[in-house]
Amino acid sequence: MDWGTELWDQFEVLERHTQWGLDLLDKYVKFVKERTEVEQAYAKQLRSLVKKYLPKRPAKDDPESKFSQQQSFVQILQEVNDFAGQRELVAENLGVRVCLELAKYSQEMKQERKMHFQEGRRAQQQLESSFKQLENSKRKFERDCREAEKAAQTAERLDQDINATKADVEKAKQQAHLRSHMAEESKNEYAAQLQRFNRDQSHFYFSQMPQIFDKLQDMDERRATHLGAGYGLLSEAELQVVPIIAKCLEGMKVAADAVDAKNDSQVLIELHKSGFARPGDVEFEDFSQPMNRVPSDSSLGTPSDGRPELRGSGRSRAKRWPFGKKNKTVVTEDFSHLPPEQQRKRLQQQLEERNRELQKEVDQREALKKMKDVYEKTPQMGDPASLEPRITETLNNIERLKLEVQKYEAWLAEAESRVLSNRGDSLGRHTRPPEPPASAPPDSSSSTDSRPQDDKESSEEPLSEEGQDAPIYTEFDEDFEEPASPIGHCVAIYHFEGSSEGTISMAEGEDLSLMEEDKGDGWTRVRRKQGGEGYVPTSYLRVTLS
């Protein structure tokens, strides 16, 4: 079945249908274009999101990059970035293969449809013109027949009129004969024109218009087929990126599985282990012999004038409390401002970097020497003297780097000896969990020397090994500088009698507010409900953070 046979009289219907088909094609192109814009905006937002959350510092300078949690998060961000790239690829494929191609095809279809309908209208105009000519010849024939009949009647009336002259009768007869001849000619012309119109009409309805309708049918079917293929491209563009998107999702799953809590704990230890030994027991200070007693960091001194001197006015006491505020440190070239373990690691890194630079300079020197030998053997390749400045510069760099390597090796050896010494002290002093301090911490407000003023200089001896190992701990300068909000709560597992300064008593099962976490020294700062803050052994608590 075809349009030319079945829809021969539905010219306007076919005109509306073909226009609707082209409008649908344009509508789909517009839909895909907007879909492309959505994909592009989505990909852009994803990339902006990834950029926002990616680490700003290089991995080698960022300690957090050593944790598996951070590494997994960065990997997830990279997978999301790759996912955004696939969304951009989908947008690109849709824009090129659907929007551009279908838009171009739509323009071609519109031109073809316009041509077919113009051809049909020309054929219709020709048929209408032929019909007008038929109508004109028909009216002429009708008019000439009436005139001939009227002339014949006039001639017959004059012929019967006895008063009419013979000349009038002859003239009337001639006029009637002329009109009859004209009517005959009009009849023949009308018959010819009718035959011609019937032929044109038959050609119009049985040949010309069916061919045009069949062309329109072929055009519309091709348009529908092309549109169906465009529908398929929408899903095909998605299917092309499905394997890579699946890999992105699999990469995210692998990143999630790569989180290793135990390893991260070990990494934290390696990053921040100080290498200091834990403080030893506080020595007993005999105040029964005032003239001979040894001045203590935790005792009041009595100067020669007999007035008590506030603690803190003499030399600073050993830093035993790790949970106070850290003092500002000055960065030094040998990293002596860092704890021993961290100092050792940083020195090791610097030493490795210097060795790499040294090896690079040595290789460059060898290359320059070989180039110089080539220039000496083959002067046309270059002037050997032109390499001398570079060779001299390389030699100077080598000497400088050798001195730096020796310097860092000496510092590293010293740091390693401190680490080993601290480890031995720590093992010897602490073979069991932390226990309450033997005496209270120093008073928070001041400290004094108990020795006379004349004996101050003689007693300014270097701190003991125990004191040297204590720089990680900061002075307990004030009891608690300002009221703070609890960061959790805890329950006392055992009874503790806080008899030393800086500590607080607690009963077994007592609920306490957690004010400050254990910093690694075995003490936790708490607040009692009835008032009062102080430190208690961490091992005596069951802690829950907020």
C-alpha positions, 0 to 999 in steps of 0.5 A, a space after each residue: 500500500 502506498 500513499 499515491 494510491 490510497 491517499 490520492 485525495 489527502 493532499 492537505 493530510 500528507 502536508 500536515 503529517 510530513 510537517 509533524 514528522 520534521 517537527 518531531 525530528 527537530 524536537 528530538 535534536 533539541 532534547 539531545 542538545 539540552 541533555 548534552 548541556 546537562 551532562 557537561 554541567 554535571 561533569 564540570 561540577 564533579 571536576 570542581 568538587 574533586 578539585 575542591 577536596 584534593 590535597 593542596 600539598 604534594 604527597 611527599 610534603 603531606 604526612 596525611 598522605 601516608 595513611 591508607 584512609 587518605 590514600 583511599 580518599 584520594 583514589 576515590 576522588 581520582 575515580 570520580 574525576 575519571 567518571 566525570 571524564 566519561 560523562 564529558 565523552 557521552 556529551 561529546 558523542 551526543 553532540 556530534 553524532 546526534 545533534 549535528 548529524 540529525 540537525 543537518 539531516 533535518 534541513 535536508 528533509 525540509 528542502 526535499 519536502 518543500 521541493 515535492 510540495 512545490 511540484 504538486 502545487 505546480 501540477 495542480 495549478 496546471 490542471 486548474 488552468 486547463 479546467 478554466 480553459 474548458 469552462 471558457 470554451 463551454 461558455 462560448 459554445 453556449 453563447 454561440 448556440 443561443 445567438 445562432 438559435 436567435 438568428 435562425 428565429 429572426 430569419 424565419 420570422 422575416 421569411 414569413 412576413 409579407 411586408 419584409 423585403 427580399 433583401 431583409 430576408 436574405 440578410 437575416 438568413 445570412 446572419 443565421 447561417 453565420 451564427 450557426 457556423 460560429 456555434 459549430 466552431 465553438 462546439 468543436 473547440 469545446 469538445 477539443 478542450 474537454 478532451 484535453 482537460 480529461 487527459 490532463 486530469 487523468 494524468 494528474 490523478 493517476 500518474 503525476 500526484 501519485 508519484 509525488 505522494 510516493 516520493 513524500 512517503 519515501 522521504 517520510 519513511 527515511 526520516 523515521 528510520 533516521 530518527 529511530 537510529 538517533 534514538 539508538 545513539 542515545 543508549 549507544 553513547 551510554 553503553 560505550 562508557 559503561 565498561 570504563 564507568 564500571 572500572 571507576 566504580 570498581 576502583 572506588 570499591 578497591 579504595 574502600 577495601 584498602 583502608 587498613 586501620 591497624 596499618 594507619 595506627 602504625 603509620 601514626 606511631 612512625 610519624 609522631 613517635 618522639 623517642 623520648 624516655 618517660 620521666 623517672 620517679 621524683 627524688 625525695 628532697 630532705 627538708 630536715 637539713 635546710 642548709 645542706 639540702 639540694 634545691 628541687 624543681 618542685 620545692 620552695 626555696 628560701 633565699 639568704 634574706 629569709 623571704 620565700 621566693 616564688 617558684 619559677 624565678 630560678 632556673 626552669 624545672 624539668 618539663 614533665 607534663 605533656 598535656 600543657 601548651 607547647 612552647 614555640 620552637 625555633 626550627 634548626 638545621 639539625 632538627 634538634 627542635 624535634 623529638 629524637 625519633 622524628 629528628 632521626 627520620 628527618 635527618 635520614 631523609 635529608 641525608 638520602 636527598 643529599 646522596 641523590 644530589 651528589 650522585 647526580 652531580 658525579 654522573 654529570 661530571 663524568 658526562 662532561 669529562 667524556 664530552 670534553 674528551 670527544 671535543 679534544 679528539 674531534 675539535 670540529 664538534 666543539 671547543 673543550 675550553 667551553 666545558 671548563 666552567 661547567 666542570 668547575 661548577 660541578 666539582 664545587 657542587 660535589 665538594 659542597 654536597 660531600 661536606 653536607 653529607 658528612 655533616 648530616 651523617 654526624 648529626 644522624 649518628 648522634 640522633 640514633 645514639 639518643 634514640 637507643 639511649 632513650 629506648 634503654 631508659 624507657 624499658 628499664 623504668 617502665 615494665 608495667 602500665 603507668 601508675 599514679 605519680 609518686 608526688 604531686 606535680 609542681 605548683 602551677 603558679 611558681 617555683 623557687 630555689 631553696 638554696 642561698 643566692 651565693 650557691 646558685 651558680 655552683 648548683 647550675 649543673 646540666 640537667 640529668 639524663 632524665 631531664 634531658 629526655 624531657 623536652 617533649 613535655 611542656 611546663 604546667 604553667 597554670 593549673 588550667 588557664 581557662 574553663 574548657 568544655 568537656 570533650 567526653 565523659 569517663 567512669 572511674 574503674 578504680 579508686 584513686 587518691 589524688 594526694 599529689 599536686 595537680 591530681 584529683 581524687 576519684 571514687 570507683 564507679 564515679 562519673 567524670 567529665 573528660 577535659 583533655 585526652 591522654 597525650 601518651 604519658 598515662 595521665 588524663 585530665 578530668 572534672 568532677 561533677 561536684 567541682 574540681 579538675 585534675 589529672 588521674 591515671 588513664 589506666 584507671 578510666 573507661 573513656 567515651 569521647 563525645 
